[in-house]
Structures are given as structure tokens and as C-alpha cells.
Amino acid sequence: MTSSELWTRADAERYDAEENEMSSAAVLEPTLAFLAELAGDGRALEFAIGTGRVGVPLRERGVPVVGIELSEHMAAVLRRKMDEHTLPVAIGDMATTVVPGEFTLVYLVYNTISNLLTQDEQVECFRNAARHLTPGGRFVIELGVPPLRLLPPGQVAVPFDVSERHLGFDTFDLVEQILVSHHLTRDGDGDYRRDNSRHRYAWPAELDLMARLAGLERERRVADWDGAPFTQDSTKHISVWRKPA
């Protein structure tokens, strides 16, 4: 067990509905095209596969996919969509769990490496990816850029969503590189549900060093799945590291 917070049954049951926009064709199509191209004729391994938002349609696209997932409840929701033979899932953490075989692609989407709350665990995640990759294989991470430029002196909170059904803001511990995402979500009966989750944020350059420690080389970094250039104003990045042949 790592320091990652564990998703409960209630979290898992409402996850797909609350992330409906992230499952839209507009979001998924460029994601799947990017990952399928890197996987080529090989197999793909998804760390923290969750309910299969990406893994299931990638498998339907013809890419053999295996998943690792810490929460049995999230994996149970995935299992309603696709059977174990078609998309195997190992229950365990993404920093240490090993599955059989080698892969041309290991990927980790939607900020999920930040669920590992220490630098050491994030380094081990890179090493675990390298352990599973074939020579020439790639490790892909999708991660937000910490919005610390929005913090004036003395302020520790940044809103990221203010809408009719949801209020979201992050608070930052600038010493420990920990952010807490706070959510106030309006349910169907009009009441608001409050949730929060902890994450360890990391700069792109820090991830590059983690990759080097794992024996991986950065191949490219873009601002989104459509390949837009990564700039100083980008709010997230898609980074690709390659295991030397």
C-alpha cells in the first residue's frame, strides 16, 4: 500500500457520472489516437486504470490493455464494462505492483501520479513503468502544471471550477508540495456534498529527473493530446519518455 488515498464504493459508483465530460468523444478521441499510435502493435499497461474511462475504449480500438488499480471498488465498476479475459486488472498500487509480460506503452492519465504523496513513491512509479517496458517502449503521463503563478503573497487557495453544480478549489502547502482539492457538489435533491483529496504536485522538470533515475529519456512534451506546443502558459502537459533500445 502506498500513501494514495483509497477510493470507496460510493466514490466508484458516482465517478463515471461526475466525470461524464471527460468521457466525451471530444476528450477521448485525441487521447485514444495518441496512445494507440505509441502502443503500435504491442500491449499497453494503464497505471490507476480506475473505472476504465480510457482503458476500455482503447481496448475496443484493438490495443491489448492491462490495468493496475488500487481500489477494488473502481475495478468492480470497470468489470461491468469488460470481462477479465479481455482486459485484465491487477489490484495493487502503481509504484510497486508488477504484472506479467512486457509492454510497448505504459500510461498514466488525468493527474493520477499526483495521488502518490511522496517524491520517493513517484520515483518508484517511474521505475515500475520502466520495469514493464520493452526496449524502445514509452511511458506517458498527463499532468497539470501547478498554478502557483496565481498565488499572490499570503494566499494559499486557487479556484478551478465555479459552476451551477460544482465549486472546486485547491489549497497549497508550498513547503511539502501538497495540494488539497476541495469540492462542493450539488446533488439531485439540491443539497451539497463536500469532498476533498490530497495530491503531491510536481513540476515537469522534476518528472524529467525522475525519468532519468529510472533509465528513461524524454522524447517529447506537448500541451494536450492534440499535440499543441507546450509553453510557459500551458496549464497541463502530456509527457513521453522512452526506454532506450
N, C-alpha and C positions, 0 to 999 in steps of 0.2 A: 504494500500500500504506500502510495506517495502522499504528499501533502494536498493533493487535489481534493476539493470538496465533492462529495458523492451526490449524484442526482437521485432524488427519491422517486417513488412510484407516482406521486402526484405531479412532480416536475415532468416526468416522462410522458404521462398521459396528456398533458396540455402543450407539450413542446411543439409539435407539428402545427397546431392551430395558431400558436403565438408567433411562429416563425414562417407563416404562410407566404409572406412576401419573399423570403429568402429561398423558397421552393418554386418560385415562379420561373417560367421559361426565360424571361429576360435576364434573370440572375444565373440560372443553372446552365443555359446553353453555352455561354462562353467559358464557364468553369469546366464543363464536361469536355468541350473541344480541346482546351488547354491540356487537361490531364490525360485524355486519350492519346493525344499526339506524343506526349512524353512516354507513356506506357508502351506505345508501339505494339509489337506482337507479344509482349511479356505480361507479367502479372503485376497487379497494383496492391499495395497494402495501405489501408487507411488507419492512422492512429486516431483514437477517440471517434469512432465511426458513428456513435450516437444512435439515432433512430433511422439512419441510412439516407438522410437527405441527399447526399452526394453519392454514396457508395451504391445504393440501389439503382439509380438511373445510369450510373457509369457501367455497372454490370449488365444492364439491359442494352447498353450500347455495344456490348461484345467484349469488354475488357474483364478478364478474370480478376475479381476483387476478394480480398480477405480483410477482415477488420479486427481491431483490438478495441475493447471498450471496458471502462472501469465499472460502469453502472449496469447491473443485471436488468434493471427496470427499463433503461433505454434500449438495451439489446432485445428485450422482450417485445417492444414496440416494433423494432426492425423485423423481428422474426415473423410478425403478422404479414409483412410485405413480401418476404422472400425466404425460402427454406434454407436450412443449414448446408445442404449439399451444394446449392447454387452460390451462396455467399456465406462462407464460414466466418464465425466471430469467436475470438478468444476473449474470455473475461479476464481482465487484468489491466495494469497501468502501462502507459505508453513509454515509460522510461526504462522498464526492465523486462516486460513480457516478450517472449520470443515465440514465434510461430514457425512451422516447418517451411523449408524451401527458400528460394531467393526471388527477388522482385526487381523489375526494371524501374519501378516507381514506388516511393513511399511518400505519402502526402498527409498534411495536417492543416485543416482549413478553419476559417471563421474564428481566428484569435485563440484557438484552443491550447496552444503551447503555453499561454499565459495562465492556464489552470494549474500548472506546476509552479509552486510558490517559492521555490528557491533556485538560485543560479545553478547549483550542483545538479539538481534534478533536470533542469533544462539542458544542461550539457549532456547528461546521460540519455536524454531523449534523442539528441543528435547522434550519439554513439549507437543507440539502438537502431536508428534508421540506417546508419552505415553498416551495421551488422547484417541487416536483411538485404542490402542492395547487391545486385550483380555489379561487377566492374563496368563502369560506364553508366550505371543507373543514377537516377536523380531523386533528391529529396526536395519537396516543395512545401513551403509554409505560406499561409495567408495570415497577415497580422497587421493590426492598426499601428500607426505611428503615435507614440504618446503625445497628447495635445498639450504639452507643458507650456508652449508659447502662449496659450490662452490664459495662463495663471499670472495675474499681477501679484506683486508682493503682498503677502498676508492672506491670499485666497487659496483654498485647497479643493474647491469644487468646480466642476465643469459640466453643464447640461449637454446631453447628446440627443435627446428626443423630448419635445414638448408638443403633444398632440391630444386629441379629444379623449383617447382611451389609454394613454400611457404618458407618464412623466419619468424620464430617466436621467440620472446624473452620476458622474464619477467623482469620488473623493480620493485624494492622493496622499500617500506617505512618501515624501520625496527622499527620505533617508534610506528606507528599506526597499524602494521601488515597488511598492504595493499600491494598487488602486482597488477601491471597492465600488462596484457598480450597484447603484440603488435604483429600484424600480417600484413605481406606484402604478398598478394596472387596474383598470376599471373592468369589473366582471359584468356579466349579463344582467344581474339584479341591481346594478348601479353602485354597489359597494366597491371599494378599492382594496386591492391586495398588495401588501408590501413584501418585497423580496430583496435580497442583496447577495452578491457573490464577490469573492476576493480573487485577485489576479496579480501576477508579477509581470509588470511591463518591461520591455527590453527594446533598446534601440537597434536598428538594422545592423550597425557596425558591431554591436555586441553579438548578434546572431552569427555574423561572419566569423568572428573569433571562435565561437562555439563550434562552428562547422570545421574550422581548421584543426581544432583539438580532436575532432572525430575523423580527421583524414579526408574531409570533403573540400572541394573547391567551388567557389561561387561561379556560376555560369551566367546568370542574368538576374536583374531585379526590375520589375515593372510596377506600375501604379494600380493595375487592375487586371482581371482575367482577359480583357480585350487587348492587352499589350500596350496600353498607354504609357508614355515615358514616366519614370519615377523622378519627381522633382522635390525641391525643398518645401513645396506647398502640398505635397501628396499626404492624404490622411491615412493611407494604408499602403501596403506593398505585398506583392507576390514575389517571393524569392526562390530561386532554383539553385541548388548546389549539386555537384556531380561527384561521384566516386571515381577516382582515376582508374583507367583501364589497366 
